[in-house]
Amino acid sequence: MAVVRDLRVLLRFQNFRRLLGIRLLSQGADGVYQVALATYVVFSPEKQTSAASIASAMAVLLLPYSLIGPFAGVLLDRWRRRQVFLYGNMLRAALACVTAVLMLSHVPAGLFYASALCVTAVNRFVLAGLSAALPRVVDSDRLVIANSLSPTAGTLAATAGGGLAFAVRLVASDSDAAVVLVGAALYLCAALASLRISPELLGPEQPWVRPSLRAALAGTARGLVAGVRHLAEPARREAAWALLAMTLMRFCYGALTVMMLMLCRYAWSSGSDDGLALLGLAVGISGAGFFAAAVVTPWAVGRLGPGGWIVVCAGTAAVLEPALGLPFTPPPVLAAAFVLGLTTQGAKIATDTVVQSSVDDGYRGRIFSVYDVLFNVAFVGAAAVAALILPSDGRSAPLVVTVALLYAAVAASMARFERR
């Protein structure tokens, strides 16, 4: 297979292997931690979860650290990225342990959400740093392949982490706290793995380093304005359009995620354990779609270009999502999970490549952080919209049709831009 050959080529780069190891451990821990939160918040037998409560949980966990995102970008353009991976993962390991204690203590929900918020806030630094550092460990000719395989491998690691979480939960008598502690151990392993990389290797370049934290924070606004202006330059116009398209596709994916949660919780199961098993199956099938995207995207980008591949991904989702989703039965909806995994990850790989190849190294950190902020705001906004539309069992034809129209609009807009 071509993907195996490409992976062999990339793995010859020692520092790429090491950076990939950090990503796999870190995102594997994310998968464990996120499943623990989902089962604790959504699938607890004693809780009657609604779409509104799911949207509220997403808002608490995702929206506040949208305020942190811009600061993360500016700091990533000044801090050594290797050090971000080291100290960030160590901090997450400690905070995850705090979350486990809070789960066992039955404290007010606000304290639990505050702990989870801190873990996910640090996650913004780590993931944005991994994307910004990738061009430092591979050459430009292999950047598309690296963007296809590295983030996708991280997503698959998160999926595997979710599977590990389900297994630990069975062994530990449905203890979500035990699952969180496994995630904490993986975060610690990711921190130790970063020690194999030289602190200077991953950048940023010395002229961009600002060792004073006070000076970095004071220059946040100026740095963000400079980053936006950099992205608005004619040479960066394709990156701006790709970011907009990916944000709208993320909105669609978020709305369908809430619908899937409600279907698994109520429409397709008689109890929380059955719903959790269905959700695990959906996550695994979606992960298979991510892997398929890693296989297909380098070939597709080479023939269509990144923008053309985004058009194909959005157009495919616009056609197949309502065809598979409107029956509201498990087999076609699970097939839709595969299609959406493939199209969403394929468009993301293309977007990452456009941003990395057209944005200067000194701006990558802040722009990828803004990229993450757009992702989070879109996801939370989608959850809020879904909460207004979805009935108690999750079956909503208007939501499915609305999402299909948004996918079609993205495809049409990107196609028009590519023609221009």
Secondary structure, 3 states (H helix, E strand, C coil): CHHHHHHHHHHCCHHHHHHHHHHHHHHHHHHHHHHHHHHHHCCCCCCCCCHHHHHHHHHHHHCHHHCHHHHHHHHHCCCCHHHHHHHHHHHHHHHHHHHHHHHHHCCCHHHHHHHHHHHHHHHHHHHHHHHHHHHHCCCHHHHHHHHHHHHHHHHHHHHHHHHHHHHHHHHCCCCHHHHHHHHHHHHHHHHHHHHHCCCCCCCCCHHHCCCCHHHHHHCHHHHHHHHHHHHHCHHHHHHHHHHHHHHHHHHHHHHHHHHHHHHHHHHCCCCHHHHHHHHHHHHHHHHHHHHHHHHHHHHHHHHHHHHHHHHHHHHHHHHHHHHHHCCCCHHHHHHHHHHHHHHHHHHHHHHHHHHHHHCCHHHHHHHHHHHHHHHHHHHHHHHHHHHHHCCCCCCCHHHHHHHHHHHHHHHHHHHHHHHC
